[in-house]
Amino acid sequence: MAKREEIYERIGEYAKSKGITVNIVSIEGDECNLDALCKLAELTGGEVERVDPISLTKNFANILSQPIIASNVVAKVLLHKGM
């Protein structure tokens, strides 16, 4: 297993041990290692969603319409340079 994939697996195991669910949102056409990232969602019972950049606003509106289950959370979001 590649070192990067091991890191994602360790993060997933840690999140799972803390009761954290990790959901992945990926933009279609990006070049992320979705196979490695999917391990996070898989280990924690989360979901993976690939969104079309043209309908990004609609996709995020649907995601944000879900009830809030946490607050005071810090998240780091990595976006493509064009965003």
C-alpha positions as CSV (number, residue, x, y, z in Angstrom):
1,M,0.0,0.0,0.0
2,A,1.3,3.4,-0.9
3,K,2.3,5.7,2.0
4,R,-0.4,8.2,1.1
5,E,-3.1,5.5,1.1
6,E,-1.8,4.4,4.5
7,I,-2.2,7.9,5.9
8,Y,-5.8,8.1,4.6
9,E,-6.5,4.7,6.2
10,R,-5.1,5.8,9.5
11,I,-7.1,9.0,9.4
12,G,-10.2,6.9,8.6
13,E,-9.6,4.5,11.5
14,Y,-9.1,7.4,13.9
15,A,-12.2,9.2,12.7
16,K,-14.2,6.0,13.1
17,S,-12.9,5.5,16.6
18,K,-14.1,9.0,17.5
19,G,-17.6,8.4,16.0
20,I,-16.9,10.8,13.1
21,T,-18.4,10.2,9.6
22,V,-16.4,11.5,6.7
23,N,-18.2,12.4,3.5
24,I,-16.2,13.2,0.3
25,V,-17.4,15.7,-2.3
26,S,-15.3,15.6,-5.4
27,I,-15.6,17.8,-8.5
28,E,-15.9,15.9,-11.8
29,G,-12.8,16.4,-13.9
30,D,-10.5,17.0,-11.0
31,E,-7.3,15.0,-10.6
32,C,-7.6,13.8,-6.9
33,N,-6.8,10.3,-5.9
34,L,-10.4,9.4,-5.3
35,D,-9.6,5.7,-4.6
36,A,-7.5,6.7,-1.6
37,L,-10.0,9.3,-0.4
38,C,-12.9,6.8,-0.7
39,K,-11.2,4.7,2.0
40,L,-12.0,7.5,4.5
41,A,-15.7,7.5,3.6
42,E,-15.8,3.7,3.6
43,L,-14.2,3.2,7.0
44,T,-16.5,5.8,8.6
45,G,-19.8,4.9,7.0
46,G,-19.7,8.1,4.9
47,E,-20.6,8.8,1.3
48,V,-18.7,9.8,-1.8
49,E,-20.3,12.3,-4.2
50,R,-18.9,13.5,-7.5
51,V,-20.4,16.8,-8.6
52,D,-20.5,18.5,-12.0
53,P,-18.8,21.9,-11.7
54,I,-21.6,23.5,-13.8
55,S,-24.2,22.5,-11.2
56,L,-22.0,23.0,-8.1
57,T,-24.3,25.6,-6.5
58,K,-27.3,23.2,-6.8
59,N,-25.3,20.3,-5.4
60,F,-24.1,22.3,-2.4
61,A,-27.6,23.7,-1.8
62,N,-28.8,20.1,-1.6
63,I,-26.0,19.1,0.8
64,L,-26.5,22.1,3.0
65,S,-30.2,21.5,3.2
66,Q,-29.5,18.5,5.5
67,P,-30.0,19.0,9.2
68,I,-27.0,20.3,11.2
69,I,-25.5,17.6,13.4
70,A,-22.3,19.3,14.6
71,S,-21.1,22.8,15.5
72,N,-17.8,24.4,16.4
73,V,-16.1,22.2,13.8
74,V,-12.9,23.2,12.0
75,A,-12.6,21.9,8.4
76,K,-9.9,22.4,5.9
77,V,-11.1,22.5,2.3
78,L,-8.7,22.0,-0.6
79,L,-9.9,23.5,-3.9
80,H,-8.5,23.6,-7.4
81,K,-6.5,26.8,-8.1
82,G,-9.2,27.8,-10.6
83,M,-11.8,28.0,-7.8
